[in-house]
Amino acid sequence: MEDHVSLDPWLTASALPGSESERVHVGPEVCRYAQPPTILRQPADAVVLKGQRARFSVQAQEAMGFQWLRNGSPIPGANAVTFEIPSVTAGEDGAKFSVVVSNGNGKVNSSAATLWVVNE
């Protein structure tokens, strides 16, 4: 008799062997997650004193990747749910920050949040 391992076709990814990055979704999760991500909370405008920290964030469902943009151009290395500028300058006043949220089924663009920099 042949030995073999049988996987239940309705297992969730957490029940599959291997590391987190090697796991694949099977069963009902394929249908449930077979759609682009959804943005639940858009980035918000920020009013920040010159020299202070500015922080933008997004809340998304079914998101796997993030790419923040400044005035429509990708910001290198800004690939997290939040984007932070440690010390804003006057030159950043009026800049628009948005994020592209993605997963294996597509991507969605957030609305743009404006950074307002004040001197005092």
C-alpha positions in Angstrom: 0.0 0.0 0.0 1.3 3.5 -0.9 1.8 6.1 1.8 0.6 9.6 0.9 -0.6 12.7 2.7 -4.0 14.0 1.9 -4.8 17.7 2.4 -8.3 18.7 3.1 -9.2 21.1 0.2 -10.8 23.5 2.6 -7.8 24.2 4.8 -6.8 27.7 5.6 -3.4 29.0 4.8 -2.4 28.9 8.5 -3.0 25.2 8.6 -0.7 24.4 5.7 2.9 23.4 6.2 5.8 25.7 5.3 6.7 29.2 6.1 4.3 32.1 5.9 5.7 33.2 2.6 5.3 29.8 1.1 1.7 29.2 2.0 -1.1 29.4 -0.5 -4.8 29.8 0.1 -7.0 26.9 -0.9 -10.7 26.2 -0.7 -13.2 28.8 0.1 -10.5 31.5 0.7 -9.8 31.5 -3.0 -13.3 32.8 -3.7 -13.4 35.1 -0.8 -10.1 36.8 -1.5 -10.2 36.7 -5.3 -10.7 40.5 -5.5 -8.6 43.6 -5.3 -8.0 45.2 -1.9 -10.5 47.6 -0.4 -9.5 50.9 1.2 -11.4 51.3 4.5 -9.8 54.6 5.7 -8.2 57.0 3.3 -5.1 59.0 4.1 -6.0 62.3 5.9 -4.7 65.8 5.3 -2.1 66.9 7.8 -1.2 70.4 9.3 2.3 70.2 10.7 4.8 72.7 12.1 7.9 73.1 10.1 10.6 70.7 11.5 8.0 68.4 13.0 7.0 64.9 12.0 4.2 64.2 9.4 2.6 60.8 9.3 0.1 59.4 6.7 -1.6 56.1 7.0 -4.2 54.0 5.2 -6.4 51.2 6.4 -7.1 48.5 3.8 -8.7 45.1 3.7 -7.1 42.2 1.8 -4.0 44.3 1.1 -0.5 42.8 0.6 1.5 45.7 -0.9 1.7 49.4 -0.5 3.5 52.1 -2.5 3.3 55.7 -1.3 3.3 58.5 -3.8 4.3 62.2 -3.5 2.5 64.4 -6.0 1.9 61.2 -8.1 5.5 59.9 -8.1 6.6 56.8 -6.2 8.6 57.4 -3.0 11.5 55.0 -2.9 11.2 52.6 0.1 7.8 53.8 1.2 6.1 50.4 1.1 4.2 50.2 4.5 0.8 50.9 5.7 2.1 54.2 7.0 4.5 56.8 5.6 6.3 59.3 7.8 8.4 62.4 7.2 10.6 62.8 10.2 11.1 66.6 9.8 9.0 68.5 7.3 10.4 71.5 5.4 8.6 74.6 4.0 9.1 73.1 0.5 6.7 70.3 1.3 3.8 72.7 1.9 0.9 71.7 -0.3 2.4 68.3 -1.4 -0.1 65.6 -2.0 0.5 62.1 -0.6 -1.4 59.0 -1.8 -0.9 55.3 -1.7 -1.4 52.4 -4.2 -2.7 49.3 -2.3 -2.3 46.0 -4.0 -2.7 42.2 -3.7 -2.5 39.4 -6.3 -5.9 40.3 -7.7 -5.3 44.0 -8.5 -4.6 47.4 -7.0 -6.5 50.4 -5.9 -5.4 54.1 -5.5 -6.2 56.1 -2.4 -7.3 59.6 -2.4 -4.6 62.2 -2.0 -3.9 63.8 1.4 -2.4 67.3 1.5 0.4 68.3 3.7 0.1 71.8 5.1 3.3 73.1 6.7 3.1 76.1 9.0 6.0 78.2 10.4 4.8 78.6 14.0 
